């Protein structure tokens, strides 16, 4: 006999009859409030910048730490592989946090603060894009990545939470969501990435 799940048991009916737990309603409310942020007005310009990079075969680099590193890899996947079914093929997207051999080599040899900047110095060309994901906006390797990218003539974008930190002022374009919650800040990174990927997929068909 297969195990019984919550959705097909009598307990599901009982659970749905009462109020939702506080931690669920709190999370929902903070997420709902985040959709009032003016940062959403920059999602369309970000999509347009990515479209122009796509049309001109420029590269898109993405970076972040921890959960933001995973979100950077996720968005790179959506831009490169998720768009391959379109008539143009995928965007030349690279997650700078995705290769553990490169990350540990650079962290050991040139310092963790330089793990993204060093890759950009080697791989990027003027006109490429950098999208940095950061909750605080103050991570030294994110700040150095933005600084190096600007010096090399890249168009720099950042998706940030909390007060935006130093990156908010450094990046050419900062999608700043003033939420004091790291999990929701990381959720918003993914939502922006998914919005952009869906939009590009639709207009490119």
C-alpha positions in Angstrom: 0.0 0.0 0.0 1.5 3.4 -1.0 2.2 5.9 1.8 -0.6 8.3 2.5 0.2 12.0 1.8 -1.2 15.1 3.4 -3.1 16.1 0.3 -5.1 12.8 0.1 -5.7 12.3 3.8 -8.4 13.5 6.1 -5.9 15.6 8.0 -5.6 17.9 4.9 -9.3 18.9 5.3 -8.8 19.6 9.0 -5.6 21.6 8.4 -7.3 23.7 5.7 -10.1 24.7 8.0 -8.1 26.8 10.4 -5.8 29.8 10.1 -2.4 29.4 8.4 0.6 29.3 10.7 2.2 32.6 11.5 5.5 31.8 9.7 3.5 31.2 6.5 1.5 34.4 6.7 4.5 36.5 7.7 6.5 35.2 4.7 3.6 35.8 2.4 3.1 39.3 3.6 6.8 40.3 3.3 6.8 38.9 -0.2 3.6 40.7 -1.1 5.0 44.0 0.2 8.1 43.5 -2.0 6.0 43.7 -5.1 5.4 47.4 -4.3 9.1 48.1 -4.8 10.1 50.5 -7.6 12.8 48.0 -8.5 10.3 46.1 -10.7 10.4 49.0 -13.2 14.0 47.9 -14.0 13.0 44.4 -15.0 12.0 45.4 -18.5 15.2 47.4 -19.1 17.2 44.4 -17.9 15.4 42.2 -20.3 16.1 44.7 -23.1 19.8 44.8 -22.2 19.9 41.0 -22.3 18.1 41.0 -25.7 20.6 43.4 -27.1 23.5 41.2 -25.8 21.7 38.2 -27.4 21.4 39.9 -30.8 25.0 41.0 -30.8 26.4 37.8 -29.4 27.9 39.5 -26.4 28.5 37.6 -23.2 26.5 37.7 -19.9 28.3 37.0 -16.7 26.5 36.3 -13.4 27.9 36.0 -9.9 26.9 35.7 -6.3 27.7 33.9 -3.0 25.9 31.1 -1.2 22.2 31.0 -2.3 22.9 33.9 -4.6 25.6 31.8 -6.3 23.0 29.1 -7.0 20.6 31.7 -8.3 23.3 33.0 -10.6 23.9 29.5 -12.0 20.1 29.0 -12.3 19.7 32.2 -14.3 22.7 31.4 -16.5 21.1 28.0 -17.2 17.8 29.7 -18.2 19.5 32.2 -20.5 21.8 29.7 -22.2 19.9 26.4 -22.3 16.3 27.6 -21.6 16.4 29.7 -24.8 18.0 27.2 -27.1 14.6 26.2 -28.5 14.1 29.7 -29.9 15.2 30.6 -33.4 18.3 32.4 -32.1 19.5 29.8 -29.7 20.7 30.6 -26.3 22.5 33.6 -24.8 26.2 33.3 -24.1 25.7 33.2 -20.3 28.4 32.2 -17.7 27.9 31.8 -14.0 31.2 32.8 -12.4 30.4 30.8 -9.3 29.7 27.5 -11.1 33.1 25.9 -11.5 34.4 24.6 -8.1 37.9 24.0 -9.4 38.2 27.6 -10.6 36.6 29.0 -7.5 38.9 27.1 -5.1 42.0 27.7 -7.2 41.4 31.5 -7.2 40.3 31.5 -3.6 43.6 29.8 -2.6 45.9 31.7 -5.0 44.6 35.2 -5.3 42.1 35.4 -2.5 38.4 34.9 -2.1 37.7 38.7 -2.7 39.1 38.2 -6.3 37.3 35.1 -7.4 34.9 36.9 -9.7 37.1 39.9 -10.7 39.9 37.6 -11.9 37.6 35.7 -14.1 36.1 38.8 -15.6 39.7 40.2 -16.2 40.3 37.0 -18.3 37.0 36.4 -20.0 35.1 39.6 -20.5 35.1 42.1 -23.4 33.8 45.6 -23.5 30.0 45.6 -24.1 29.4 42.4 -22.2 27.0 42.4 -19.2 27.5 41.5 -15.6 24.6 40.7 -13.3 25.6 40.4 -9.6 23.3 38.8 -7.0 23.8 39.9 -3.4 21.6 40.2 -0.4 23.7 42.8 1.4 25.5 44.4 -1.6 28.6 44.6 0.6 30.4 41.3 -0.2 34.0 42.2 -1.1 34.1 39.9 -4.1 30.8 41.4 -5.5 32.1 44.9 -5.0 35.4 44.0 -6.8 33.5 42.2 -9.6 31.4 45.3 -10.2 34.5 47.6 -10.1 36.5 45.4 -12.5 33.5 45.0 -14.8 33.1 48.8 -15.0 36.8 49.3 -15.7 36.6 46.8 -18.5 33.6 48.5 -20.1 30.8 46.1 -19.1 27.3 47.1 -18.4 26.8 46.3 -14.8 23.5 45.2 -13.1 22.8 44.1 -9.5 19.8 42.5 -7.8 20.0 43.5 -4.1 18.2 43.3 -0.8 18.5 45.0 2.6 19.9 48.6 2.1 21.7 47.6 -1.1 25.2 48.2 0.4 28.1 49.5 -1.6 27.0 47.7 -4.8 23.8 49.8 -5.0 25.9 52.9 -5.7 28.6 51.1 -7.8 26.4 49.2 -10.3 25.1 51.0 -13.4 21.7 49.6 -12.7 20.6 48.3 -9.3 17.3 46.4 -8.8 17.1 47.2 -5.0 14.5 45.4 -3.0 14.6 46.9 0.5 13.7 43.7 2.3 15.5 42.8 5.5 15.2 39.0 4.9 17.8 37.0 3.1 15.5 34.2 2.0 13.1 36.6 0.4 15.9 38.6 -1.1 17.1 35.4 -2.8 13.5 34.5 -3.8 13.3 37.9 -5.6 16.5 37.2 -7.5 15.0 34.0 -8.9 11.7 35.7 -9.7 13.4 38.4 -11.6 15.4 35.8 -13.5 12.3 33.8 -14.3 10.4 36.9 -15.5 13.2 37.9 -17.8 13.7 34.4 -19.2 9.9 34.0 -19.9 9.8 37.4 -21.6 12.8 36.7 -23.8 11.4 33.3 -24.7 8.1 34.7 -25.7 9.4 37.6 -27.9 12.0 35.5 -29.6 9.7 32.9 -31.0 
